[in-house]
Amino acid sequence: MSQPLSGKKGLFLFLPFLLVSLALTVTASRVSLAQQSADLVLVNGKIVTSDPGFSIKQAVAVQGGKFIAVGSNDEIRRLAGSNTRTIDLKGRTVLPGLMDSHIHAIRSARTWDTELHWESVRSLTDGFKMITDQTAKTPPGTWIRVAGGWHDGQLAEKRMPTVAELDKVAPNHPVWFQRLYDRAILNTTGLKALGITDDVQDPPGGKVLKDSNGKPIGVLGFFGILNWYLKLPQPTAEQEIQSTRNFFSELNRVGLTAIGDVAGGGLTWPDGYRAVNALHERNELTVRVRWYMQPNRPGREIEVIKQFIEQVKPGSGDDWLRPVGIGEQVTVGTFDGDAFVPNPPTFKPEALEQWKQIVKMIAESGWRFQAHATRDNSAKQLLPALEEINKQIPLKDRRIAFAHMEDASVETIDRIKALGGGITVQDRMIYNGEDVLKNLGPAIAHRAPPLKTMLRRGIPMGGGTDSTRTAPYPPFWSIWWLVTGKTLGGEPIRGAEESLSREEALRLYTTGSAWFSFDEKKLGSIEPGKLADLIVLSADYLTVPEDQIKDLVSVLTIVGGKPTYGAGEYASLAPGR
């Protein structure tokens, strides 16, 4: 009877067979790779992979909507077949598609086409021309709308327009002119159209804005603005779809390929999602959407959330459109607004108890959620309930998001991390920095938010904007702010000790944001096996002067291996060209 081989003799006899087997495996692997010709290759570029080593390559190959290889020009060209599309990058820089982890895009997209966008306006003169041009395009009586997304600090005049100025540029059109969510003024025609007269009552949650003579000129406050704005004519279903299509194309232009949508005031479920659902059904989405449901029914939050839990299950959706949780605002009673004032709000005990019960219900259902907390004081009021719930229902795998957190303390950061949560930071200081410096003082403003401290504490972080009403939507404006700490007015607010490097800022907008929707294994870097989302830049992100980072845009955006936006020499690659 033969004996089993053992020791050095057995290894010596077995080694040739092992080497042959390995050689055959490697050969088979190479043959397999060679046989799978790429659908698309991009060569002669500077591919910033944003992989763990932050490596930089020359070329990348795509097949079936995923990256299959990244490497040198020669390596990638070998994967091209007779039907492969080859794009010559001519030295341009390529980044993974960017993801905004906190944006109100679905709501904004529905009315995008009906509004004027002042993000890039730098003087009232230019802004008034935009309004005048719009009046020439639309019949008298059509509303002219500027619905936030700008700040007087960006204007040469450093002020809002007057009613008289709006009357002059649009005498026959009603005008709604909104500054962030702080205030909105209307021209005379607009005041009449909405019935804002001398004896009008303050709107729910807001206040009528009056001039020095006691005459109404607009409205103050988040809920006041929201209530009045919803009285303006609303688009039809098909207009919403086209408007959403146009806004998503604009997001592609500025470099976004995925978003974490956080609903927002005025967006109700399920009706508010009909446009994005329609585009998904038509296979016309150009941005991957991860969305939260926000109740937006004061006093009826439990009813709406129960309905959502019953009808929508965790894990539903696909790589293009997927629900990921509930929030950012779960109840009105724990809403702290922007809170850029010296004394942050204190929530009533009954409001905190209601919040606790609702969040527990969400946790029991298997859903995740996020919390709106502008100030550290707000988070400290909400955390005890979460820590108590966590003892009964472990939250470690829910990836709870705390949004904003401009003055987060080390204690709060560590408590959120201990729950398995993370913090999404937004560039709202790009507009409000001077206000924070004035109202809260340099000690808070110079660390608003404490980005480096968060990184050192090891808490997951995602980049975002909170746009379009309270901040600008272009992600490179936000990345510029993460790196420099400056406002659009040029004022350096956050100190260098709490600002990020370019690599760190990019990671917040790639794998950092993807973590919050459990997408870090699919999105956020240019690596084989990941979804083929990338942007080709107008200039090199890694080498342009700091103040030029905010000027970067995409000249070619690819989502799922297909071009969704192109400009200049790449314009012919975009849909419809």
Buried (B, 14 or more C-beta within 10 A) or exposed (E): EEEEEEEEEEEEEEEEEEEEEEEEEEEEEEEEEEEBBBBBBBBBBBBBBBBEEEBBBBBBBBBEBBBBBBBEBEBBBBBBEEEBBBBEBEEBBBBBBBBBBBBBBBBBBBBBBBBBBBBEBEEBEEBBEBBEEBBEEEEEEBBBBBBBBBBBBBBEEEEBBBBEBBBBBBEEBBBBBBBBBBBBBBBBBBBEBBEBEEEEEEBEBBBBBEEEEEEBBBBBBBBBBBBBBEEBEEBEEEBBBBBBBEBBBBBBBBBBBBBBBBBBBBBBBEEBBBBBBBBBEEEBBBBBBBBBBBBBBEEEBBEBBEBBBEEBEBEEBEBBBBBBBBBBBBBBBBBBBBBBBEEBBEBEEEBBEBBBBBBBBBBEBEBBBBBBBBBBBBBBBBBEBBEEBBEEEEBEEBBBBBBBBBBBBEEBBEBBBBBBBBBBBBBBBBBBBBBBBEBBEEEBBBBBBBBBBBBEBEBBBBBBBBBBBBBBBBBBBBBBBBBBBBBBBEEEBBBEEBBBEBEBBBBBBBBBBBBBBBBBBBBBBBBEEBBBBBBBBBBBBBEBEEEBBBBBBBBBBBBBBBBBBBBEEBEEBBEEE
